Amino acid sequence: MNKRLAAAIQRDNEREEAGMHCDDCQTCWIHQSWAADCADNPVHTEPSVRHYPRPA
Ligand SMILES: [Zn+2]
């Protein structure tokens, strides 16, 4: 993971804690990647697993 991605994930985490909906996230906390890079992953396209619990 590069520093820019790590910083973006951290920022999204902080914004989410402040109430931002994750649909607005630039990063993916499941894959620890840019959201655009895994948008086609079944985790994101399958409604049944879309709201998989966030790990602590
Ligand atoms: Zn993802």
PDB file of the backbone (N, CA, C, O) and the ligand in Angstrom, with CONECT records:
HET     ZN  A 101       1
ATOM      1  N   MET A   1       0.855  -1.200   0.000  1.00  0.00           N
ATOM      2  CA  MET A   1       0.000   0.000   0.000  1.00  0.00           C
ATOM      3  C   MET A   1       0.890   1.250   0.000  1.00  0.00           C
ATOM      4  O   MET A   1       1.792   1.381   0.827  1.00  0.00           O
ATOM      5  N   ASN A   2       0.626   2.145  -0.922  1.00  0.00           N
ATOM      6  CA  ASN A   2       1.458   3.350  -0.943  1.00  0.00           C
ATOM      7  C   ASN A   2       0.950   4.385   0.070  1.00  0.00           C
ATOM      8  O   ASN A   2      -0.155   4.277   0.602  1.00  0.00           O
ATOM      9  N   LYS A   3       1.781   5.371   0.309  1.00  0.00           N
ATOM     10  CA  LYS A   3       1.460   6.353   1.349  1.00  0.00           C
ATOM     11  C   LYS A   3       0.211   7.155   1.021  1.00  0.00           C
ATOM     12  O   LYS A   3      -0.567   7.500   1.911  1.00  0.00           O
ATOM     13  N   ARG A   4       0.023   7.448  -0.256  1.00  0.00           N
ATOM     14  CA  ARG A   4      -1.129   8.251  -0.636  1.00  0.00           C
ATOM     15  C   ARG A   4      -2.422   7.483  -0.374  1.00  0.00           C
ATOM     16  O   ARG A   4      -3.410   8.050   0.095  1.00  0.00           O
ATOM     17  N   LEU A   5      -2.402   6.179  -0.684  1.00  0.00           N
ATOM     18  CA  LEU A   5      -3.573   5.356  -0.425  1.00  0.00           C
ATOM     19  C   LEU A   5      -3.803   5.226   1.081  1.00  0.00           C
ATOM     20  O   LEU A   5      -4.932   5.344   1.558  1.00  0.00           O
ATOM     21  N   ALA A   6      -2.727   4.983   1.820  1.00  0.00           N
ATOM     22  CA  ALA A   6      -2.857   4.855   3.271  1.00  0.00           C
ATOM     23  C   ALA A   6      -3.454   6.119   3.875  1.00  0.00           C
ATOM     24  O   ALA A   6      -4.306   6.043   4.760  1.00  0.00           O
ATOM     25  N   ALA A   7      -3.016   7.270   3.405  1.00  0.00           N
ATOM     26  CA  ALA A   7      -3.522   8.532   3.923  1.00  0.00           C
ATOM     27  C   ALA A   7      -4.999   8.707   3.561  1.00  0.00           C
ATOM     28  O   ALA A   7      -5.783   9.218   4.361  1.00  0.00           O
ATOM     29  N   ALA A   8      -5.370   8.282   2.360  1.00  0.00           N
ATOM     30  CA  ALA A   8      -6.759   8.417   1.924  1.00  0.00           C
ATOM     31  C   ALA A   8      -7.673   7.502   2.729  1.00  0.00           C
ATOM     32  O   ALA A   8      -8.787   7.889   3.081  1.00  0.00           O
ATOM     33  N   ILE A   9      -7.204   6.280   3.023  1.00  0.00           N
ATOM     34  CA  ILE A   9      -7.992   5.362   3.842  1.00  0.00           C
ATOM     35  C   ILE A   9      -8.185   5.955   5.241  1.00  0.00           C
ATOM     36  O   ILE A   9      -9.282   5.915   5.798  1.00  0.00           O
ATOM     37  N   GLN A  10      -7.129   6.491   5.783  1.00  0.00           N
ATOM     38  CA  GLN A  10      -7.215   7.114   7.110  1.00  0.00           C
ATOM     39  C   GLN A  10      -8.218   8.267   7.096  1.00  0.00           C
ATOM     40  O   GLN A  10      -9.025   8.409   8.015  1.00  0.00           O
ATOM     41  N   ARG A  11      -8.162   9.072   6.065  1.00  0.00           N
ATOM     42  CA  ARG A  11      -9.065  10.220   5.971  1.00  0.00           C
ATOM     43  C   ARG A  11     -10.509   9.755   5.856  1.00  0.00           C
ATOM     44  O   ARG A  11     -11.402  10.318   6.489  1.00  0.00           O
ATOM     45  N   ASP A  12     -10.738   8.711   5.035  1.00  0.00           N
ATOM     46  CA  ASP A  12     -12.103   8.202   4.897  1.00  0.00           C
ATOM     47  C   ASP A  12     -12.601   7.637   6.227  1.00  0.00           C
ATOM     48  O   ASP A  12     -13.767   7.814   6.580  1.00  0.00           O
ATOM     49  N   ASN A  13     -11.723   6.961   6.962  1.00  0.00           N
ATOM     50  CA  ASN A  13     -12.115   6.440   8.273  1.00  0.00           C
ATOM     51  C   ASN A  13     -12.584   7.564   9.183  1.00  0.00           C
ATOM     52  O   ASN A  13     -13.604   7.451   9.863  1.00  0.00           O
ATOM     53  N   GLU A  14     -11.827   8.640   9.182  1.00  0.00           N
ATOM     54  CA  GLU A  14     -12.160   9.766  10.052  1.00  0.00           C
ATOM     55  C   GLU A  14     -13.458  10.435   9.607  1.00  0.00           C
ATOM     56  O   GLU A  14     -14.269  10.844  10.438  1.00  0.00           O
ATOM     57  N   ARG A  15     -13.648  10.543   8.294  1.00  0.00           N
ATOM     58  CA  ARG A  15     -14.872  11.181   7.789  1.00  0.00           C
ATOM     59  C   ARG A  15     -16.080  10.301   8.067  1.00  0.00           C
ATOM     60  O   ARG A  15     -17.165  10.803   8.361  1.00  0.00           O
ATOM     61  N   GLU A  16     -15.890   8.973   7.972  1.00  0.00           N
ATOM     62  CA  GLU A  16     -16.994   8.075   8.285  1.00  0.00           C
ATOM     63  C   GLU A  16     -17.394   8.189   9.742  1.00  0.00           C
ATOM     64  O   GLU A  16     -18.582   8.202  10.064  1.00  0.00           O
ATOM     65  N   GLU A  17     -16.420   8.270  10.615  1.00  0.00           N
ATOM     66  CA  GLU A  17     -16.720   8.414  12.035  1.00  0.00           C
ATOM     67  C   GLU A  17     -17.452   9.720  12.292  1.00  0.00           C
ATOM     68  O   GLU A  17     -18.202   9.842  13.260  1.00  0.00           O
ATOM     69  N   ALA A  18     -17.233  10.690  11.424  1.00  0.00           N
ATOM     70  CA  ALA A  18     -17.906  11.970  11.556  1.00  0.00           C
ATOM     71  C   ALA A  18     -19.289  11.949  10.905  1.00  0.00           C
ATOM     72  O   ALA A  18     -20.002  12.953  10.932  1.00  0.00           O
ATOM     73  N   GLY A  19     -19.674  10.805  10.317  1.00  0.00           N
ATOM     74  CA  GLY A  19     -21.029  10.676   9.812  1.00  0.00           C
ATOM     75  C   GLY A  19     -21.164  10.582   8.309  1.00  0.00           C
ATOM     76  O   GLY A  19     -22.285  10.510   7.804  1.00  0.00           O
ATOM     77  N   MET A  20     -20.053  10.579   7.571  1.00  0.00           N
ATOM     78  CA  MET A  20     -20.143  10.491   6.126  1.00  0.00           C
ATOM     79  C   MET A  20     -20.599   9.095   5.710  1.00  0.00           C
ATOM     80  O   MET A  20     -20.170   8.102   6.298  1.00  0.00           O
ATOM     81  N   HIS A  21     -21.472   9.013   4.695  1.00  0.00           N
ATOM     82  CA  HIS A  21     -21.866   7.706   4.191  1.00  0.00           C
ATOM     83  C   HIS A  21     -20.735   7.123   3.368  1.00  0.00           C
ATOM     84  O   HIS A  21     -20.058   7.842   2.634  1.00  0.00           O
ATOM     85  N   CYS A  22     -20.528   5.802   3.493  1.00  0.00           N
ATOM     86  CA  CYS A  22     -19.374   5.200   2.830  1.00  0.00           C
ATOM     87  C   CYS A  22     -19.501   5.186   1.310  1.00  0.00           C
ATOM     88  O   CYS A  22     -18.520   4.941   0.608  1.00  0.00           O
ATOM     89  N   ASP A  23     -20.709   5.449   0.795  1.00  0.00           N
ATOM     90  CA  ASP A  23     -20.826   5.575  -0.653  1.00  0.00           C
ATOM     91  C   ASP A  23     -19.952   6.720  -1.171  1.00  0.00           C
ATOM     92  O   ASP A  23     -19.612   6.771  -2.353  1.00  0.00           O
ATOM     93  N   ASP A  24     -19.598   7.625  -0.276  1.00  0.00           N
ATOM     94  CA  ASP A  24     -18.769   8.761  -0.668  1.00  0.00           C
ATOM     95  C   ASP A  24     -17.285   8.517  -0.442  1.00  0.00           C
ATOM     96  O   ASP A  24     -16.449   9.378  -0.715  1.00  0.00           O
ATOM     97  N   CYS A  25     -16.971   7.316   0.067  1.00  0.00           N
ATOM     98  CA  CYS A  25     -15.561   7.024   0.327  1.00  0.00           C
ATOM     99  C   CYS A  25     -14.773   6.908  -0.987  1.00  0.00           C
ATOM    100  O   CYS A  25     -15.278   6.405  -1.990  1.00  0.00           O
ATOM    101  N   GLN A  26     -13.542   7.378  -0.952  1.00  0.00           N
ATOM    102  CA  GLN A  26     -12.644   7.212  -2.097  1.00  0.00           C
ATOM    103  C   GLN A  26     -11.891   5.907  -1.999  1.00  0.00           C
ATOM    104  O   GLN A  26     -11.278   5.461  -2.968  1.00  0.00           O
ATOM    105  N   THR A  27     -11.937   5.293  -0.828  1.00  0.00           N
ATOM    106  CA  THR A  27     -11.171   4.076  -0.596  1.00  0.00           C
ATOM    107  C   THR A  27     -12.086   2.970  -0.109  1.00  0.00           C
ATOM    108  O   THR A  27     -13.217   3.220   0.307  1.00  0.00           O
ATOM    109  N   CYS A  28     -11.578   1.725  -0.165  1.00  0.00           N
ATOM    110  CA  CYS A  28     -12.338   0.561   0.262  1.00  0.00           C
ATOM    111  C   CYS A  28     -11.695  -0.032   1.518  1.00  0.00           C
ATOM    112  O   CYS A  28     -10.535  -0.443   1.497  1.00  0.00           O
ATOM    113  N   TRP A  29     -12.457  -0.070   2.604  1.00  0.00           N
ATOM    114  CA  TRP A  29     -11.895  -0.591   3.856  1.00  0.00           C
ATOM    115  C   TRP A  29     -11.831  -2.102   3.827  1.00  0.00           C
ATOM    116  O   TRP A  29     -11.079  -2.700   4.597  1.00  0.00           O
ATOM    117  N   ILE A  30     -12.606  -2.736   2.952  1.00  0.00           N
ATOM    118  CA  ILE A  30     -12.555  -4.197   2.868  1.00  0.00           C
ATOM    119  C   ILE A  30     -11.266  -4.632   2.180  1.00  0.00           C
ATOM    120  O   ILE A  30     -10.574  -5.532   2.655  1.00  0.00           O
ATOM    121  N   HIS A  31     -10.954  -4.003   1.085  1.00  0.00           N
ATOM    122  CA  HIS A  31      -9.808  -4.403   0.278  1.00  0.00           C
ATOM    123  C   HIS A  31      -8.581  -3.532   0.527  1.00  0.00           C
ATOM    124  O   HIS A  31      -7.505  -3.805  -0.004  1.00  0.00           O
ATOM    125  N   GLN A  32      -8.740  -2.494   1.327  1.00  0.00           N
ATOM    126  CA  GLN A  32      -7.625  -1.574   1.587  1.00  0.00           C
ATOM    127  C   GLN A  32      -7.041  -1.082   0.262  1.00  0.00           C
ATOM    128  O   GLN A  32      -5.833  -1.131   0.027  1.00  0.00           O
ATOM    129  N   SER A  33      -7.945  -0.607  -0.588  1.00  0.00           N
ATOM    130  CA  SER A  33      -7.537  -0.137  -1.903  1.00  0.00           C
ATOM    131  C   SER A  33      -8.413   1.052  -2.284  1.00  0.00           C
ATOM    132  O   SER A  33      -9.314   1.442  -1.540  1.00  0.00           O
ATOM    133  N   TRP A  34      -8.133   1.618  -3.454  1.00  0.00           N
ATOM    134  CA  TRP A  34      -9.013   2.667  -3.958  1.00  0.00           C
ATOM    135  C   TRP A  34     -10.356   2.049  -4.293  1.00  0.00           C
ATOM    136  O   TRP A  34     -10.412   0.951  -4.848  1.00  0.00           O
ATOM    137  N   ALA A  35     -11.425   2.729  -3.969  1.00  0.00           N
ATOM    138  CA  ALA A  35     -12.765   2.191  -4.193  1.00  0.00           C
ATOM    139  C   ALA A  35     -12.966   1.832  -5.662  1.00  0.00           C
ATOM    140  O   ALA A  35     -13.592   0.819  -5.974  1.00  0.00           O
ATOM    141  N   ALA A  36     -12.441   2.653  -6.557  1.00  0.00           N
ATOM    142  CA  ALA A  36     -12.622   2.417  -7.991  1.00  0.00           C
ATOM    143  C   ALA A  36     -11.926   1.141  -8.446  1.00  0.00           C
ATOM    144  O   ALA A  36     -12.312   0.535  -9.446  1.00  0.00           O
ATOM    145  N   ASP A  37     -10.898   0.739  -7.704  1.00  0.00           N
ATOM    146  CA  ASP A  37     -10.114  -0.424  -8.120  1.00  0.00           C
ATOM    147  C   ASP A  37     -10.801  -1.746  -7.811  1.00  0.00           C
ATOM    148  O   ASP A  37     -10.417  -2.779  -8.359  1.00  0.00           O
ATOM    149  N   CYS A  38     -11.810  -1.735  -6.945  1.00  0.00           N
ATOM    150  CA  CYS A  38     -12.468  -2.985  -6.601  1.00  0.00           C
ATOM    151  C   CYS A  38     -13.984  -2.854  -6.699  1.00  0.00           C
ATOM    152  O   CYS A  38     -14.716  -3.648  -6.107  1.00  0.00           O
ATOM    153  N   ALA A  39     -14.460  -1.854  -7.445  1.00  0.00           N
ATOM    154  CA  ALA A  39     -15.891  -1.613  -7.553  1.00  0.00           C
ATOM    155  C   ALA A  39     -16.632  -2.790  -8.174  1.00  0.00           C
ATOM    156  O   ALA A  39     -17.824  -2.977  -7.926  1.00  0.00           O
ATOM    157  N   ASP A  40     -15.930  -3.584  -8.980  1.00  0.00           N
ATOM    158  CA  ASP A  40     -16.559  -4.730  -9.638  1.00  0.00           C
ATOM    159  C   ASP A  40     -16.484  -5.993  -8.798  1.00  0.00           C
ATOM    160  O   ASP A  40     -17.010  -7.031  -9.201  1.00  0.00           O
ATOM    161  N   ASN A  41     -15.845  -5.927  -7.651  1.00  0.00           N
ATOM    162  CA  ASN A  41     -15.722  -7.101  -6.794  1.00  0.00           C
ATOM    163  C   ASN A  41     -17.103  -7.517  -6.293  1.00  0.00           C
ATOM    164  O   ASN A  41     -17.915  -6.658  -5.950  1.00  0.00           O
ATOM    165  N   PRO A  42     -17.389  -8.847  -6.245  1.00  0.00           N
ATOM    166  CA  PRO A  42     -18.701  -9.312  -5.782  1.00  0.00           C
ATOM    167  C   PRO A  42     -19.079  -8.781  -4.408  1.00  0.00           C
ATOM    168  O   PRO A  42     -20.262  -8.616  -4.109  1.00  0.00           O
ATOM    169  N   VAL A  43     -18.102  -8.517  -3.584  1.00  0.00           N
ATOM    170  CA  VAL A  43     -18.395  -7.953  -2.265  1.00  0.00           C
ATOM    171  C   VAL A  43     -19.193  -6.654  -2.408  1.00  0.00           C
ATOM    172  O   VAL A  43     -20.036  -6.339  -1.567  1.00  0.00           O
ATOM    173  N   HIS A  44     -18.920  -5.908  -3.476  1.00  0.00           N
ATOM    174  CA  HIS A  44     -19.575  -4.621  -3.670  1.00  0.00           C
ATOM    175  C   HIS A  44     -20.795  -4.713  -4.573  1.00  0.00           C
ATOM    176  O   HIS A  44     -21.685  -3.865  -4.510  1.00  0.00           O
ATOM    177  N   THR A  45     -20.837  -5.751  -5.422  1.00  0.00           N
ATOM    178  CA  THR A  45     -21.946  -5.839  -6.358  1.00  0.00           C
ATOM    179  C   THR A  45     -23.054  -6.766  -5.861  1.00  0.00           C
ATOM    180  O   THR A  45     -24.181  -6.699  -6.352  1.00  0.00           O
ATOM    181  N   GLU A  46     -22.739  -7.644  -4.876  1.00  0.00           N
ATOM    182  CA  GLU A  46     -23.745  -8.539  -4.305  1.00  0.00           C
ATOM    183  C   GLU A  46     -24.436  -7.850  -3.136  1.00  0.00           C
ATOM    184  O   GLU A  46     -23.800  -7.583  -2.116  1.00  0.00           O
ATOM    185  N   PRO A  47     -25.732  -7.557  -3.269  1.00  0.00           N
ATOM    186  CA  PRO A  47     -26.428  -6.852  -2.173  1.00  0.00           C
ATOM    187  C   PRO A  47     -26.366  -7.602  -0.847  1.00  0.00           C
ATOM    188  O   PRO A  47     -26.335  -6.980   0.215  1.00  0.00           O
ATOM    189  N   SER A  48     -26.349  -8.949  -0.901  1.00  0.00           N
ATOM    190  CA  SER A  48     -26.413  -9.721   0.336  1.00  0.00           C
ATOM    191  C   SER A  48     -25.148  -9.586   1.176  1.00  0.00           C
ATOM    192  O   SER A  48     -25.189  -9.774   2.392  1.00  0.00           O
ATOM    193  N   VAL A  49     -24.042  -9.268   0.547  1.00  0.00           N
ATOM    194  CA  VAL A  49     -22.801  -9.149   1.301  1.00  0.00           C
ATOM    195  C   VAL A  49     -22.281  -7.712   1.319  1.00  0.00           C
ATOM    196  O   VAL A  49     -21.190  -7.445   1.823  1.00  0.00           O
ATOM    197  N   ARG A  50     -23.060  -6.806   0.774  1.00  0.00           N
ATOM    198  CA  ARG A  50     -22.583  -5.445   0.641  1.00  0.00           C
ATOM    199  C   ARG A  50     -22.339  -4.790   2.003  1.00  0.00           C
ATOM    200  O   ARG A  50     -21.418  -3.990   2.172  1.00  0.00           O
ATOM    201  N   HIS A  51     -23.183  -5.147   2.959  1.00  0.00           N
ATOM    202  CA  HIS A  51     -23.064  -4.500   4.269  1.00  0.00           C
ATOM    203  C   HIS A  51     -22.380  -5.436   5.262  1.00  0.00           C
ATOM    204  O   HIS A  51     -22.762  -5.534   6.428  1.00  0.00           O
ATOM    205  N   TYR A  52     -21.399  -6.088   4.777  1.00  0.00           N
ATOM    206  CA  TYR A  52     -20.593  -6.974   5.632  1.00  0.00           C
ATOM    207  C   TYR A  52     -20.059  -6.160   6.814  1.00  0.00           C
ATOM    208  O   TYR A  52     -19.601  -5.030   6.648  1.00  0.00           O
ATOM    209  N   PRO A  53     -20.126  -6.754   8.001  1.00  0.00           N
ATOM    210  CA  PRO A  53     -19.709  -5.967   9.179  1.00  0.00           C
ATOM    211  C   PRO A  53     -18.264  -5.491   9.080  1.00  0.00           C
ATOM    212  O   PRO A  53     -17.376  -6.226   8.650  1.00  0.00           O
ATOM    213  N   ARG A  54     -18.061  -4.291   9.473  1.00  0.00           N
ATOM    214  CA  ARG A  54     -16.721  -3.733   9.434  1.00  0.00           C
ATOM    215  C   ARG A  54     -15.864  -4.337  10.558  1.00  0.00           C
ATOM    216  O   ARG A  54     -16.287  -4.365  11.714  1.00  0.00           O
ATOM    217  N   PRO A  55     -14.679  -4.814  10.221  1.00  0.00           N
ATOM    218  CA  PRO A  55     -13.809  -5.347  11.280  1.00  0.00           C
ATOM    219  C   PRO A  55     -13.371  -4.264  12.250  1.00  0.00           C
ATOM    220  O   PRO A  55     -13.248  -3.096  11.883  1.00  0.00           O
ATOM    221  N   ALA A  56     -13.140  -4.665  13.485  1.00  0.00           N
ATOM    222  CA  ALA A  56     -12.798  -3.694  14.522  1.00  0.00           C
ATOM    223  C   ALA A  56     -11.431  -3.077  14.254  1.00  0.00           C
ATOM    224  O   ALA A  56     -10.972  -2.233  15.024  1.00  0.00           O
TER     225      ALA A  56
HETATM  226 ZN    ZN A 101     -13.391  -3.200  -2.125  1.00  0.00          ZN2+
END
